[in-house]
Structures are given as C-alpha cells and as structure tokens.
Amino acid sequence: MADEDDDQNQDETPEPEPRLFTLTEAERARKDLEPFLVEAMACRKKLAGLETDLTAVSARITMMGGVVVPYEKLATLRVEHQHLAETLRSALDRILETGCLIKDLEVGLLDFPALINNEEVYLCWRLGEDRIRFYHRQDEGFASRKPLDPRDLGPGDVVQ
C-alpha cells in the first residue's frame, strides 16, 4: 500500500516551469541547436524511406508465402532503421533539453519561450532564416508571427 502511495505522489509532482529565453539566449541556443535540427530532419526523412523498404520486403515475404525470406537485406534494413531511430531520438532530446520546442520537424520550425511586455510568447525561428526575427503569442502559431525588429513594433513594445 505504501508503494502505491509513493507512486501516486511521484505522478503528482508538478512539471518544472518552462525555461524563458532572452533573445540573446535564444539566438545562442539556435546556433548551437541548428546542426542537431538538420540531423533530426535528415534522419526522419531517411527513416520514412526505410519504413517504405521494410514494408515492401514484408509484402514480398507475404506474397511468397514466407518461403523466400531475404534475411540479409532484412537484417541490414532493421539495423539501419534502429541506428537512425536512435540518432533521431538523441538529436531531438538534445534540442528539447534546452527548453526549446520543436514545432515542425519537416520544415525545421523551433520556438523559444520568452517574455515580451510581461506576456509569455514564443520567439520563432525556421531553418534557413539567418537569425530569430519573429515571435508569436503562445496561443497562436507560425501564421501569426510578428517581427521583433524594434522599427516594426508598435510604440512601447520592448523585447525583454
């Protein structure tokens, strides 16, 4: 019974507050994380191709009644799949452990929680952009991005 109570208390432990980035911290993290993002995107794309190959091999085995199983090819595909999956998981963990959020792995979209005018927002960056230039409210998405450049902001808006 005591073990059940301990397990229940552990489940009720609140998650730590999300990290809030300054623009400088987010930009530094973006530069550090970009290679991991590129690696994760490449792994994801290769995994999709391997899954297609594995499905094709499985279909071929089924059609042949399991008589001819290409063991070597299947083993090679599975090892490669496992390696890519581990590399992807490692790259994603590296990104997420910083407090950054991966919003879209297909296009390389990252959000960094931040404060602007005491409102929690996301500093938004997409792979290919030279720096973090936009933000949006946390209840909005990519389509609602607003520029960070002070010349483009309304009077009194200051990035903290």
N, C-alpha and C positions, 0 to 999 in steps of 0.2 A: 504494500500500500504506500509506503514511504517513497519507493522508487517511482510510483505513478505520480505522486505529488511533485517530486523533483523534475520529472519530465514535463509536467504541466507548467511548472514555473519557468522552465527554460523556454518553452514555446511562447510564453507571455512576455519575454524580455523584449523591450521596445528596440526597434532598429535605431542605430545611431543617426543623428541629424545628418542630412546630406551636406557634403562639403560645398562651401560657396567660394567661387573663384573671383579674384580681381581680374581685370582684363590682362594685366601683365602675367599673372599666374596661368591664366587660361592659354595665353599665347605661348608661353614657355612649355606648358604641357602639350599643346597642339604640335609643336615642333618635335617634341620627344616621342609622341604617340603616332605621328604620321607613318613611320615605317611599319609599325605594328598593324595599323589600319590597312595599309596596302597589302601586307602579308595575309591578313584575315580575309580580305576581299578576294585575293588570288586563290587561297585555299578553298574558300566557299565555291568559287567557280569550278575549280578542279574537282571538288567533291561531287558537284552536280553531274559532271561528265562521268566520273567513276560510278556513280549510282546508276546512270543510264547503262554503262557497260555491264555492271553486275546484274541488272535486270535482264539484259539481253542474254547473258550467259545462263541465267536461271530459266528463262523462257526456252532456250535451246535444249537444256537438260530435260525440261518437262516434255518438250516435243519429241525428244529421242527416247522418252520413257526411262530416263536415268541410266541407259546402257552406256553411253559415252559421256563421261564427265571430264572436262578439261581441268584436272586438278592443279596443274602448274599455273595455268592462267588465272584460275580462281584464287589460288593462294596468293599470287602476286597482286591481284586486284585488292584482295582483302588487306594485305599488309600495307599497300599504298593508301588505301582508304583509312585504315587505322592511324597511320602516320599523319596524314593530312588532317584528320579529325583532332588529333592531339595538338598539332601545330595551331590549328584554328582556335581550339579551346584556350591554349596558352596565350595567344595574341589577344583574344577577347578579354581574358582575365587581366592581362597587363593593362589594357585600356580601362576596364571597369574599376580596377582597384584604385585608380586615381580620383574617382568621384565623377568622372566624365560619363556621359550617357551616349550610347550608340543608338541613333535614331533610325538610320537606314544603311545597312551594310552594303547594299547593292550599289548605291551612289557615293557612299563614304560620307555620311552625314553625322556629325558629332555635336552634342550640346553640352555646355558647361554651366552648371547652376551658378547664378550670380545675383547681385543686388543692384538695381537701378532705382533711385529715388525711394529707397526702402521697400521696394517691391521685388519679390523673388522672380527672376526671369531666367531665360537660357541665353547665353552667348552662343551663337550658332555659326558653325563652320562646315563647309562642304569641301571635300577633296578637290584640289585644283585651284581653290582660292588662295591667294598669296598670304592672307592673314585673316584674323577674325574681324569682320566688318559689320556684322548684324547681330541682332538679338530679337527675341520674341517672348511674350508672356508665357507662363508655363501651361496655360490652358489653350494656347494657340500652337500652330505648327509652322513649318517651313514657309508656307504661302503668306504668312503674316509677318515675315521678318521686317525689321525696321533698321535703318542704318545707325551705326554707332558714331560716325563722324560728327563731331560737335556742330559743324556748319549745317548738317542735315537735321539736327534735332531741334525741337521746339525750345522756346526760351525757358531757362531754368532747369532743363533736363541735364543731369550730370551723371556720368558713369562712376560708380563707387568702386 
